Amino acid sequence: MEQNKPIIGITLGDYNGVGPEVILKALSGNRLSKICTPVIYGSQRVMGFYRKTMEIKDWTLHGIQSIDQVNHKQTNVLTCWDDKQTDVEPGKVSLDAGSAALACLKKATEDLKAGKIHAVVTAPINKHNIQGDGFDFPGHTEFFTEAFDAKDSLMFLVSEQLRVGVATGHIPLAKVSSAITQEVLSQKISMMMTSLKQDFGIQKPRIAVLGLNPHAGENGLLGNEEIEIIQPVLDGLKKKGNLVFGPFSADGFFGTMQHKTYDAVLAMYHDQGLIPFKYIAFETGVNFTAGLSVVRTSPDHGTAYNIAGKGIADENSMVQAIFAALEVLKHRKESSGTV
């Protein structure tokens, strides 16, 4: 039955960035309508602008004012703000675009909390023009963590080639060392293990953990975090039968392709994990927020103002983000025994 398909909410993001374009390309011709019901939380006016710019003529979008009006055979657009005066200016940073992005995010979150959509996929926002009126976060990850009352969450970048989580996320590099404690590492590794089992169907996951310092500290010569914090956590987890390994020197680990022998990698900070991930899987990578009661994914790229409105943005990461949300939903149903 059509109604049994998962309803996937897709937030517009900054409408002057590449979000609307990659959404339209990902959903073009209703190509995903057989496996899910897409709902774009955005604006008919904005989507109409980009449809015209992209010369999309043989595919219509079903406009709705409430999720209760969803059409399971079409791609739906739920207008989230009064868009009558909205002027789309691709590549321009504007406060109006930030306010609109926040309105979309709030409405999708409301429907996700109410169980009216099954997962949310977020298009890129500008983390500066969206601030205020209930959004005071470094990014989507922290927003959803608080919105769904989670004690913690894990920024988990996933692709077919590589899965990378980060022990610390959007914080200044100067604060990373003090933020890494045995409690934090234990929590992040535990969330990663649970997610690999529950969300990805890997029953006995192998996890590699990177060191914080160059050469993983060189036995204390270049830092003590590996000896005093990371290694004791790994030893404790190993005694419980968990397959955790490390700490590895990050440069040698990725340079010798050791990541291919593990199900996931835990990096100590943002760039340590995201630089190799985006180098290896930029066009197909997905940002997944593990540790939440709900499913949220996102493309692993930003607003890309420099190419917005030019019709050249690659939609593969958005497509994979939608597929990843569907896969996680499927695995969660299987692990809970509801299928």
ZAFITOR-467545 format. One record per residue (C-alpha): residue number from 1; residue in one letter; x, y, z. Coordinates in nm, 2 decimals, decimal comma. Each point is the difference from the previous one (the first is absolute). Example, Ala and Ser with C-alpha at 12.3 -4.5 7.8 and 13.67 -1.06 7.14 Angstrom:
SITE:1:A:1,23:-0,45:0,78;
SITE:2:S:0,14:0,34:-0,07;
***
This chain:
SITE:1:M:0,00:0,00:0,00;
SITE:2:E:0,12:0,36:-0,08;
SITE:3:Q:-0,06:0,10:0,37;
SITE:4:N:0,25:-0,26:0,12;
SITE:5:K:0,29:0,18:-0,17;
SITE:6:P:0,22:0,20:0,24;
SITE:7:I:-0,07:0,37:-0,01;
SITE:8:I:0,33:0,18:-0,03;
SITE:9:G:0,02:0,37:0,09;
SITE:10:I:0,26:0,20:-0,19;
SITE:11:T:0,08:0,35:0,13;
SITE:12:L:0,08:0,27:-0,25;
SITE:13:G:0,30:0,15:0,17;
SITE:14:D:0,13:0,33:-0,12;
SITE:15:Y:-0,20:0,08:-0,32;
SITE:16:N:0,28:0,21:-0,14;
SITE:17:G:0,23:-0,30:0,02;
SITE:18:V:0,00:-0,33:-0,19;
SITE:19:G:-0,26:-0,17:0,22;
SITE:20:P:-0,30:0,06:-0,22;
SITE:21:E:0,19:-0,11:-0,31;
SITE:22:V:0,14:-0,33:0,14;
SITE:23:I:-0,35:-0,08:0,15;
SITE:24:L:-0,16:0,05:-0,34;
SITE:25:K:0,26:-0,21:-0,18;
SITE:26:A:-0,02:-0,27:0,26;
SITE:27:L:-0,38:-0,02:-0,02;
SITE:28:S:-0,04:0,07:-0,37;
SITE:29:G:-0,28:-0,18:-0,18;
SITE:30:N:-0,12:-0,15:0,33;
SITE:31:R:0,27:-0,26:-0,04;
SITE:32:L:0,00:-0,08:0,37;
SITE:33:S:-0,38:-0,01:0,04;
SITE:34:K:-0,01:-0,38:-0,02;
SITE:35:I:0,20:-0,04:0,31;
SITE:36:C:-0,10:0,31:0,21;
SITE:37:T:-0,22:0,30:0,02;
SITE:38:P:0,22:0,31:-0,02;
SITE:39:V:-0,12:0,32:0,17;
SITE:40:I:0,21:0,31:-0,07;
SITE:41:Y:-0,03:0,24:0,30;
SITE:42:G:0,05:0,32:-0,19;
SITE:43:S:-0,19:0,23:-0,24;
SITE:44:Q:-0,20:-0,05:-0,32;
SITE:45:R:0,13:0,34:-0,11;
SITE:46:V:0,36:-0,09:0,05;
SITE:47:M:-0,03:-0,34:-0,16;
SITE:48:G:-0,18:0,16:-0,29;
SITE:49:F:0,29:0,24:-0,05;
SITE:50:Y:0,25:-0,28:-0,02;
SITE:51:R:-0,22:-0,22:-0,22;
SITE:52:K:-0,02:0,29:-0,25;
SITE:53:T:0,38:0,07:0,03;
SITE:54:M:0,07:-0,37:-0,05;
SITE:55:E:-0,26:-0,03:-0,28;
SITE:56:I:-0,20:-0,28:0,17;
SITE:57:K:-0,32:-0,02:-0,19;
SITE:58:D:-0,12:-0,36:0,01;
SITE:59:W:-0,03:-0,04:0,37;
SITE:60:T:-0,24:0,17:0,25;
SITE:61:L:0,03:0,05:0,37;
SITE:62:H:-0,30:-0,05:0,23;
SITE:63:G:-0,05:0,30:0,22;
SITE:64:I:-0,13:-0,06:0,35;
SITE:65:Q:-0,06:0,22:0,31;
SITE:66:S:0,01:-0,29:0,25;
SITE:67:I:0,16:-0,34:0,02;
SITE:68:D:-0,35:-0,14:0,03;
SITE:69:Q:-0,05:0,09:-0,36;
SITE:70:V:0,29:-0,21:-0,13;
SITE:71:N:-0,05:-0,18:-0,33;
SITE:72:H:0,18:-0,33:0,00;
SITE:73:K:0,03:-0,01:-0,38;
SITE:74:Q:0,17:0,33:-0,05;
SITE:75:T:0,28:0,21:0,13;
SITE:76:N:-0,15:0,24:0,26;
SITE:77:V:0,11:0,36:0,08;
SITE:78:L:-0,12:0,13:0,34;
SITE:79:T:0,04:0,37:0,01;
SITE:80:C:0,14:0,10:0,34;
SITE:81:W:-0,01:0,38:-0,01;
SITE:82:D:-0,18:0,28:-0,17;
SITE:83:D:0,19:0,00:-0,33;
SITE:84:K:-0,19:0,26:-0,20;
SITE:85:Q:0,28:0,25:0,03;
SITE:86:T:0,29:-0,24:-0,01;
SITE:87:D:0,26:0,09:-0,26;
SITE:88:V:0,25:-0,27:-0,08;
SITE:89:E:0,35:0,12:-0,07;
SITE:90:P:0,23:-0,30:-0,05;
SITE:91:G:0,34:0,05:0,16;
SITE:92:K:-0,11:0,28:0,22;
SITE:93:V:0,02:-0,02:0,38;
SITE:94:S:-0,32:0,15:0,15;
SITE:95:L:-0,18:0,00:0,33;
SITE:96:D:-0,33:-0,08:-0,17;
SITE:97:A:0,15:-0,32:-0,14;
SITE:98:G:0,12:-0,09:0,35;
SITE:99:S:-0,34:0,07:0,16;
SITE:100:A:-0,17:-0,22:-0,27;
SITE:101:A:0,25:-0,28:0,06;
SITE:102:L:-0,08:0,01:0,37;
SITE:103:A:-0,38:0,00:-0,07;
SITE:104:C:0,04:-0,32:-0,21;
SITE:105:L:0,22:-0,17:0,26;
SITE:106:K:-0,25:0,08:0,28;
SITE:107:K:-0,30:-0,12:-0,20;
SITE:108:A:0,17:-0,33:-0,10;
SITE:109:T:0,11:-0,05:0,36;
SITE:110:E:-0,35:0,05:0,13;
SITE:111:D:-0,14:-0,26:-0,25;
SITE:112:L:0,28:-0,24:0,09;
SITE:113:K:-0,08:0,03:0,37;
SITE:114:A:-0,36:-0,07:-0,08;
SITE:115:G:0,08:-0,31:-0,20;
SITE:116:K:-0,14:0,14:-0,32;
SITE:117:I:0,32:-0,04:-0,19;
SITE:118:H:0,24:-0,30:0,05;
SITE:119:A:0,33:0,17:-0,06;
SITE:120:V:0,15:0,34:-0,09;
SITE:121:V:0,27:0,09:-0,25;
SITE:122:T:0,14:0,34:0,04;
SITE:123:A:0,14:0,21:-0,29;
SITE:124:P:0,29:0,24:0,09;
SITE:125:I:-0,05:0,31:0,21;
SITE:126:N:0,22:0,30:0,06;
SITE:127:K:0,09:-0,03:0,37;
SITE:128:H:0,02:0,38:0,03;
SITE:129:N:-0,32:0,13:-0,16;
SITE:130:I:-0,22:-0,26:0,17;
SITE:131:Q:0,10:0,09:0,35;
SITE:132:G:-0,27:0,14:0,24;
SITE:133:D:-0,37:-0,07:0,06;
SITE:134:G:0,07:-0,34:0,15;
SITE:135:F:0,31:-0,10:-0,19;
SITE:136:D:0,32:0,06:0,20;
SITE:137:F:0,20:-0,30:-0,11;
SITE:138:P:0,32:-0,07:-0,20;
SITE:139:G:-0,20:-0,21:-0,24;
SITE:140:H:-0,28:-0,25:-0,06;
SITE:141:T:0,16:-0,27:0,21;
SITE:142:E:-0,02:0,20:0,32;
SITE:143:F:-0,35:0,14:-0,09;
SITE:144:F:-0,15:-0,35:-0,04;
SITE:145:T:0,18:-0,13:0,31;
SITE:146:E:-0,17:0,26:0,22;
SITE:147:A:-0,33:-0,01:-0,19;
SITE:148:F:-0,04:-0,37:0,08;
SITE:149:D:0,13:0,01:0,36;
SITE:150:A:0,30:-0,21:-0,07;
SITE:151:K:0,28:0,00:0,26;
SITE:152:D:0,26:-0,02:-0,28;
SITE:153:S:0,02:-0,09:-0,37;
SITE:154:L:0,27:-0,10:-0,25;
SITE:155:M:0,08:0,18:-0,33;
SITE:156:F:0,04:-0,30:-0,22;
SITE:157:L:0,11:0,04:-0,36;
SITE:158:V:-0,09:-0,31:-0,20;
SITE:159:S:0,06:-0,13:-0,35;
SITE:160:E:0,05:-0,33:-0,17;
SITE:161:Q:0,38:0,04:0,03;
SITE:162:L:0,03:0,15:0,35;
SITE:163:R:-0,18:0,08:0,32;
SITE:164:V:0,15:0,27:0,23;
SITE:165:G:-0,12:0,13:0,33;
SITE:166:V:0,15:0,28:0,20;
SITE:167:A:0,05:0,01:0,38;
SITE:168:T:-0,02:0,38:0,00;
SITE:169:G:-0,20:0,19:-0,26;
SITE:170:H:-0,05:0,37:-0,06;
SITE:171:I:0,24:0,14:0,26;
SITE:172:P:0,32:0,21:-0,03;
SITE:173:L:0,32:-0,21:-0,05;
SITE:174:A:0,14:0,16:0,31;
SITE:175:K:-0,27:-0,16:0,21;
SITE:176:V:0,03:-0,36:-0,14;
SITE:177:S:0,25:-0,14:0,24;
SITE:178:S:-0,19:0,10:0,31;
SITE:179:A:-0,33:-0,12:-0,15;
SITE:180:I:0,14:-0,36:-0,05;
SITE:181:T:-0,06:-0,19:0,32;
SITE:182:Q:-0,04:-0,37:0,07;
SITE:183:E:-0,37:0,05:0,05;
SITE:184:V:-0,04:0,18:-0,33;
SITE:185:L:0,20:-0,26:-0,19;
SITE:186:S:-0,20:-0,29:0,16;
SITE:187:Q:-0,32:0,17:-0,09;
SITE:188:K:0,09:0,07:-0,36;
SITE:189:I:0,13:-0,35:-0,06;
SITE:190:S:-0,31:-0,14:0,16;
SITE:191:M:-0,22:0,21:-0,23;
SITE:192:M:0,20:-0,11:-0,30;
SITE:193:M:-0,03:-0,37:0,09;
SITE:194:T:-0,37:0,03:0,06;
SITE:195:S:-0,05:0,19:-0,33;
SITE:196:L:0,20:-0,25:-0,20;
SITE:197:K:-0,22:-0,28:0,14;
SITE:198:Q:-0,34:0,17:0,00;
SITE:199:D:0,03:0,24:-0,29;
SITE:200:F:0,24:-0,19:-0,24;
SITE:201:G:-0,07:-0,37:0,09;
SITE:202:I:0,36:-0,08:0,10;
SITE:203:Q:-0,02:-0,24:0,29;
SITE:204:K:0,37:-0,01:0,10;
SITE:205:P:0,14:0,33:-0,11;
SITE:206:R:0,38:0,06:-0,02;
SITE:207:I:0,08:0,36:0,11;
SITE:208:A:0,33:0,18:-0,05;
SITE:209:V:0,08:0,29:0,24;
SITE:210:L:0,25:0,27:-0,10;
SITE:211:G:0,25:0,17:0,23;
SITE:212:L:-0,02:0,37:0,08;
SITE:213:N:0,36:0,09:-0,04;
SITE:214:P:0,25:-0,04:-0,29;
SITE:215:H:0,11:-0,36:-0,03;
SITE:216:A:-0,26:-0,08:0,27;
SITE:217:G:0,22:0,16:0,26;
SITE:218:E:0,32:-0,20:-0,06;
SITE:219:N:-0,03:-0,17:0,33;
SITE:220:G:-0,04:0,33:0,19;
SITE:221:L:0,27:0,19:-0,19;
SITE:222:L:-0,25:0,21:-0,19;
SITE:223:G:-0,29:0,00:0,25;
SITE:224:N:-0,15:-0,22:0,27;
SITE:225:E:-0,37:-0,02:-0,10;
SITE:226:E:0,05:-0,33:-0,17;
SITE:227:I:0,16:-0,16:0,31;
SITE:228:E:-0,22:0,16:0,26;
SITE:229:I:-0,34:0,02:-0,17;
SITE:230:I:-0,04:-0,19:-0,32;
SITE:231:Q:0,18:-0,32:0,07;
SITE:232:P:-0,17:-0,07:0,33;
SITE:233:V:-0,34:0,04:-0,16;
SITE:234:L:0,09:-0,24:-0,28;
SITE:235:D:0,14:-0,26:0,25;
SITE:236:G:-0,32:0,01:0,20;
SITE:237:L:-0,21:-0,05:-0,31;
SITE:238:K:0,21:-0,28:-0,12;
SITE:239:K:-0,03:-0,19:0,33;
SITE:240:K:-0,38:0,01:-0,06;
SITE:241:G:0,05:-0,17:-0,34;
SITE:242:N:-0,03:0,30:-0,22;
SITE:243:L:0,21:0,02:-0,32;
SITE:244:V:0,16:0,34:0,05;
SITE:245:F:0,35:0,08:-0,12;
SITE:246:G:0,25:0,28:0,03;
SITE:247:P:0,09:0,27:0,07;
SITE:248:F:0,14:0,04:-0,36;
SITE:249:S:0,21:0,28:-0,14;
SITE:250:A:-0,26:0,17:-0,23;
SITE:251:D:0,24:0,07:-0,29;
SITE:252:G:0,14:-0,35:-0,03;
SITE:253:F:-0,34:-0,15:0,06;
SITE:254:F:-0,16:0,16:-0,30;
SITE:255:G:0,32:0,01:-0,20;
SITE:256:T:0,02:-0,38:0,00;
SITE:257:M:-0,37:-0,05:-0,05;
SITE:258:Q:-0,05:-0,17:0,33;
SITE:259:H:-0,35:0,14:0,02;
SITE:260:K:-0,11:-0,26:-0,25;
SITE:261:T:0,04:-0,28:0,26;
SITE:262:Y:-0,24:0,16:0,25;
SITE:263:D:-0,37:0,07:0,01;
SITE:264:A:0,05:0,35:0,14;
SITE:265:V:0,26:0,24:0,13;
SITE:266:L:-0,02:0,24:0,29;
SITE:267:A:0,20:0,32:-0,05;
SITE:268:M:0,09:0,23:0,30;
SITE:269:Y:-0,11:0,32:-0,17;
SITE:270:H:-0,19:0,14:-0,30;
SITE:271:D:0,26:0,05:-0,26;
SITE:272:Q:0,20:-0,31:0,09;
SITE:273:G:-0,29:-0,21:-0,11;
SITE:274:L:-0,18:0,22:-0,26;
SITE:275:I:0,30:0,09:-0,21;
SITE:276:P:0,08:-0,37:-0,10;
SITE:277:F:-0,38:-0,08:-0,02;
SITE:278:K:-0,07:0,28:-0,24;
SITE:279:Y:0,31:-0,08:-0,20;
SITE:280:I:-0,11:-0,36:-0,04;
SITE:281:A:-0,38:0,04:-0,02;
SITE:282:F:-0,09:0,37:-0,07;
SITE:283:E:-0,26:-0,06:-0,27;
SITE:284:T:-0,17:-0,29:0,18;
SITE:285:G:0,05:0,07:0,37;
SITE:286:V:-0,28:0,04:0,24;
SITE:287:N:-0,01:0,17:0,34;
SITE:288:F:-0,20:-0,21:0,24;
SITE:289:T:-0,08:0,10:0,36;
SITE:290:A:0,04:-0,33:0,20;
SITE:291:G:-0,13:-0,03:0,35;
SITE:292:L:-0,34:0,16:-0,05;
SITE:293:S:-0,35:-0,16:0,02;
SITE:294:V:-0,07:0,14:-0,34;
SITE:295:V:0,17:-0,03:-0,34;
SITE:296:R:0,18:0,31:-0,14;
SITE:297:T:0,24:0,00:-0,29;
SITE:298:S:0,15:0,27:-0,22;
SITE:299:P:0,23:0,04:-0,30;
SITE:300:D:0,36:0,05:0,11;
SITE:301:H:0,04:0,33:-0,18;
SITE:302:G:-0,09:0,36:0,07;
SITE:303:T:-0,20:0,28:-0,17;
SITE:304:A:0,26:0,04:-0,27;
SITE:305:Y:-0,11:0,36:-0,08;
SITE:306:N:0,27:0,02:-0,27;
SITE:307:I:-0,19:-0,24:-0,23;
SITE:308:A:-0,36:0,06:0,12;
SITE:309:G:-0,24:0,06:-0,28;
SITE:310:K:0,24:-0,12:-0,27;
SITE:311:G:-0,16:-0,35:-0,04;
SITE:312:I:0,33:-0,18:0,06;
SITE:313:A:-0,04:-0,11:0,36;
SITE:314:D:0,04:-0,38:0,04;
SITE:315:E:-0,30:-0,16:0,16;
SITE:316:N:0,16:-0,34:0,08;
SITE:317:S:0,06:0,08:0,37;
SITE:318:M:-0,37:0,11:0,04;
SITE:319:V:-0,11:-0,32:-0,17;
SITE:320:Q:0,22:-0,21:0,23;
SITE:321:A:-0,13:0,19:0,30;
SITE:322:I:-0,36:-0,10:-0,09;
SITE:323:F:0,10:-0,36:-0,06;
SITE:324:A:0,20:-0,01:0,33;
SITE:325:A:-0,31:0,12:0,19;
SITE:326:L:-0,21:-0,27:-0,16;
SITE:327:E:0,27:-0,26:0,08;
SITE:328:V:0,03:0,10:0,36;
SITE:329:L:-0,38:-0,01:0,04;
SITE:330:K:0,00:-0,35:-0,15;
SITE:331:H:0,27:-0,12:0,23;
SITE:332:R:-0,16:0,15:0,31;
SITE:333:K:-0,33:-0,18:-0,08;
SITE:334:E:0,18:-0,33:-0,05;
SITE:335:S:0,20:0,04:0,32;
SITE:336:S:-0,32:0,09:0,20;
SITE:337:G:-0,18:-0,30:-0,15;
SITE:338:T:-0,28:0,21:-0,16;
SITE:339:V:0,06:-0,14:-0,35;
***
